Amino acid sequence: MTADGVRVEARYEPGPDPARRAADHPVVVLAHGFTGALERPGLRRAARVFAQHTAVITFSFRGHGGSGGRSTLGDREVLDLAAAVGWARSLGHRRVATVGFSMGGSVVLRHGALYLPPNGGGHGGRTDAHADTIVSVSAPARWYYRGTAPMRRLHWAISGRTGRAITRWGLGTRIHPEDWDPVPLSPTESVPLIAPRPLLIVHGDRDTYFPLDHPRMLSAAADPSSTELWIERGFAHAETSAGGELLTRVARWVVSSIAGRA
């Protein structure tokens, strides 16, 4: 249950060593992209790869899959992620990484900025809901971007009654009809607040939604001492395009970086 009362479906997978105490190994919380869900093939494939290395939590954002509520396209979704991270810690995990794709990539950045470790000065609420390591894949750097054809189609789908109805019945995604008020902290404004925690930004050179100026803007705004940027050749967009080799490298990076903070 989120802080604003939305019930979120989630699944826990204990990883390669189920007998090991949760407190002794990290967990990765995976955040899907817009129109994704817990049971969608792209997220399930990512979960299988990560589960070979560590425990995994997957969930559906509000308005998606079996979760309640309606999608706010990355705004209140930060509360969904906070609930999933809080659940991970309630299971005994002391080290939690968040990995988000596309919309989920923007959410993990905002969550990382708002939910800081204890005594870190965060203003997002629960101190048990912070992430220790953050990975953002295929995320936008700024809001209201319409510079590519897929993003223009997406804005049409979310902005009017007809588009929202098609998205609901065709893609199973329920969209909140109200505009943002206030406009949430942007991904580029969020990344400087994540340091000194490790941050990995991953983007494909064939991304048809967000061109390469987006990851470069994010990287430029972040703390260089704790941030890495990977521009992946041949990679398109989000979890639906992420292959096993890339997911394995990200999983290994997460385990290595989070172990260094133990």
KEKOL-678686 format. One record per residue (C-alpha): residue in three letters; x, y, z. Coordinates in steps of 0.2 Angstrom, whole numbers, padded with zeros to 4 digits, always signed. Layout:
! KEKOL-678686
alaXYZ
...
! end
This chain:
! KEKOL-678686
met+0000+0000+0000
thr+0007+0017-0005
ala+0007+0032+0006
asp-0008+0039-0003
gly-0018+0023-0002
val-0015+0014-0019
arg-0013-0004-0018
val+0002-0010-0029
glu+0004-0028-0034
ala+0022-0034-0032
arg+0032-0050-0032
tyr+0048-0056-0023
glu+0061-0068-0029
pro+0074-0073-0017
gly+0088-0074-0030
pro+0101-0088-0032
asp+0103-0092-0014
pro+0086-0093-0006
ala+0094-0100+0011
arg+0105-0085+0013
arg+0098-0072+0025
ala+0090-0057+0017
ala+0101-0045+0028
asp+0117-0053+0020
his+0113-0049+0002
pro+0106-0035-0009
val+0089-0034-0017
val+0085-0025-0034
val+0068-0017-0036
leu+0064-0016-0055
ala+0053-0001-0061
his+0045-0004-0078
gly+0041+0008-0092
phe+0024+0016-0097
thr+0011+0003-0102
gly+0022-0011-0094
ala+0017-0021-0079
leu+0024-0035-0068
glu+0018-0049-0079
arg+0024-0041-0096
pro+0038-0051-0105
gly+0051-0037-0105
leu+0050-0035-0086
arg+0050-0054-0083
arg+0065-0056-0094
ala+0074-0043-0084
ala+0069-0051-0067
arg+0076-0068-0073
val+0093-0061-0077
phe+0094-0051-0061
ala+0088-0066-0050
gln+0104-0075-0056
his+0114-0062-0046
thr+0103-0056-0032
ala+0085-0055-0025
val+0073-0046-0035
ile+0056-0036-0033
thr+0045-0032-0047
phe+0029-0023-0046
ser+0016-0014-0057
phe+0015+0005-0056
arg-0002+0012-0052
gly-0014+0011-0067
his-0004-0003-0074
gly-0007-0022-0072
gly-0016-0028-0056
ser-0012-0012-0047
gly-0025+0001-0042
gly-0026+0019-0046
arg-0022+0028-0062
ser-0006+0032-0070
thr+0001+0050-0067
leu+0015+0047-0080
gly+0030+0047-0067
asp+0023+0059-0054
arg+0015+0050-0040
glu+0023+0034-0046
val+0037+0039-0035
leu+0026+0033-0020
asp+0024+0016-0028
leu+0042+0014-0029
ala+0044+0020-0011
ala+0032+0007-0006
ala+0041-0007-0015
val+0058-0001-0008
gly+0050-0001+0010
trp+0044-0018+0007
ala+0061-0024+0002
arg+0068-0017+0018
ser+0054-0025+0029
leu+0059-0042+0022
gly+0076-0039+0030
his+0087-0032+0015
arg+0099-0019+0021
arg+0105-0014+0004
val+0093-0010-0010
ala+0096-0005-0028
thr+0083+0003-0039
val+0083+0000-0058
gly+0071+0009-0069
phe+0067+0009-0087
ser+0060+0024-0097
met+0046+0031-0086
gly+0053+0020-0073
gly+0070+0027-0076
ser+0063+0045-0072
val+0055+0038-0057
val+0070+0030-0049
leu+0079+0047-0052
arg+0066+0057-0043
his+0064+0044-0030
gly+0083+0044-0027
ala+0082+0063-0025
leu+0067+0063-0013
tyr+0071+0048-0002
leu+0088+0050+0005
pro+0097+0039+0018
pro+0094+0043+0036
asn+0101+0060+0041
gly+0102+0064+0023
gly+0090+0078+0023
gly+0077+0070+0011
his+0060+0077+0010
gly+0051+0062+0003
gly+0045+0054+0019
arg+0049+0037+0025
thr+0068+0035+0029
asp+0066+0016+0026
ala+0061+0019+0008
his+0078+0025+0001
ala+0089+0017-0012
asp+0107+0014-0010
thr+0111+0012-0028
ile+0101+0019-0043
val+0101+0014-0061
ser+0091+0023-0074
val+0089+0015-0092
ser+0082+0025-0107
ala+0075+0039-0096
pro+0070+0057-0102
ala+0080+0071-0096
arg+0066+0084-0096
trp+0047+0084-0096
tyr+0035+0087-0111
tyr+0047+0081-0124
arg+0039+0079-0141
gly+0054+0079-0152
thr+0052+0062-0159
ala+0037+0053-0168
pro+0035+0040-0154
met+0034+0054-0141
arg+0021+0064-0151
arg+0010+0049-0152
leu+0012+0046-0133
his+0007+0064-0129
trp-0008+0062-0141
ala-0013+0046-0131
ile-0012+0053-0114
ser-0019+0071-0118
gly-0037+0068-0124
arg-0052+0057-0119
thr-0050+0046-0135
gly-0032+0043-0133
arg-0034+0038-0115
ala-0048+0026-0119
ile-0038+0018-0132
thr-0023+0016-0120
arg-0035+0009-0107
trp-0043-0004-0118
gly-0029-0008-0130
leu-0014-0007-0118
gly-0022-0010-0101
thr-0016+0006-0094
arg-0027+0018-0085
ile-0022+0036-0086
his-0026+0050-0073
pro-0035+0064-0083
glu-0028+0079-0073
asp-0012+0088-0078
trp+0002+0089-0066
asp+0000+0102-0052
pro+0013+0106-0047
val+0025+0100-0060
pro+0037+0087-0052
leu+0055+0089-0050
ser+0063+0085-0067
pro+0075+0070-0070
thr+0089+0083-0073
glu+0085+0092-0057
ser+0085+0076-0048
val+0102+0068-0052
pro+0113+0081-0042
leu+0103+0076-0026
ile+0107+0058-0028
ala+0126+0059-0024
pro+0136+0052-0016
arg+0126+0036-0019
pro+0131+0027-0035
leu+0121+0031-0051
leu+0122+0022-0068
ile+0114+0030-0083
val+0111+0018-0098
his+0105+0023-0115
gly+0104+0016-0132
asp+0111+0024-0148
arg+0095+0018-0157
asp+0083+0025-0145
thr+0068+0031-0155
tyr+0060+0040-0140
phe+0074+0050-0132
pro+0089+0055-0142
leu+0107+0055-0135
asp+0106+0073-0128
his+0094+0066-0114
pro+0107+0054-0106
arg+0121+0067-0109
met+0111+0080-0100
leu+0108+0069-0085
ser+0126+0064-0084
ala+0132+0082-0085
ala+0120+0087-0071
ala+0126+0072-0060
asp+0141+0071-0048
pro+0155+0064-0059
ser+0163+0056-0044
ser+0148+0044-0041
thr+0140+0043-0059
glu+0143+0032-0074
leu+0136+0034-0091
trp+0134+0020-0103
ile+0129+0023-0122
glu+0125+0006-0129
arg+0128+0003-0147
gly+0113-0005-0155
phe+0101-0004-0140
ala+0084+0004-0143
his+0073+0008-0129
ala+0069+0001-0111
glu+0066-0016-0105
thr+0057-0022-0121
ser+0074-0020-0130
ala+0086-0024-0117
gly+0095-0040-0121
gly+0102-0053-0109
glu+0120-0047-0111
leu+0116-0029-0106
leu+0105-0034-0092
thr+0119-0045-0085
arg+0132-0031-0086
val+0120-0020-0076
ala+0116-0033-0063
arg+0135-0036-0060
trp+0137-0017-0059
val+0123-0016-0046
val+0130-0030-0036
ser+0148-0023-0036
ser+0143-0005-0032
ile+0131-0009-0018
ala+0144-0021-0011
gly+0156-0007-0010
arg+0144+0003+0001
ala+0141-0011+0013
! end
